């Protein structure tokens, strides 16, 4: 098994205007996803949601600025770390990852000998 990071990129505006029902639907989808990883033979190692980009601080060399460095419509909102057999297996799992207002990116975790 290898480790892969599923990065969740979404448009925060969808959540900014959402109501309690939306938040519950999203949480239910993420809870289902956690179970589906195991059903597909993978292992959910960890994951977290991130606070909104207005809480971010960027560091470039010795320059520290408030907020994200890049202005984009979709921002990193959270991630899952999974164990999967290979990239194809990780992609199969990632297709089930909820990202109502965007999509996900899958990247293998670098292994240093």
Rosetta blueprint (number, residue, H / E / L):
1 X L
2 X E
3 X E
4 X E
5 X E
6 X E
7 X E
8 X E
9 X E
10 X E
11 X E
12 X L
13 X H
14 X H
15 X H
16 X H
17 X L
18 X L
19 X L
20 X H
21 X H
22 X H
23 X H
24 X H
25 X H
26 X H
27 X H
28 X H
29 X H
30 X H
31 X H
32 X H
33 X H
34 X H
35 X H
36 X H
37 X H
38 X H
39 X H
40 X L
41 X L
42 X L
43 X E
44 X E
45 X E
46 X E
47 X E
48 X E
49 X E
50 X L
51 X L
52 X L
53 X H
54 X H
55 X H
56 X L
57 X E
58 X E
59 X E
60 X E
61 X L
62 X L
63 X E
64 X E
65 X E
66 X E
67 X L
68 X L
69 X L
70 X L
71 X L
72 X L
73 X L
74 X E
75 X E
76 X E
77 X E
78 X E
79 X E
80 X E
81 X E
82 X E
83 X E
84 X E
85 X L
86 X L
87 X H
88 X H
89 X H
90 X H
91 X H
92 X H
93 X H
94 X H
95 X L
96 X L
97 X L
98 X L
99 X L
100 X L
101 X L
102 X E
103 X E
104 X E
105 X E
106 X E
107 X E
108 X E
109 X L
110 X L
111 X L
112 X L
113 X L
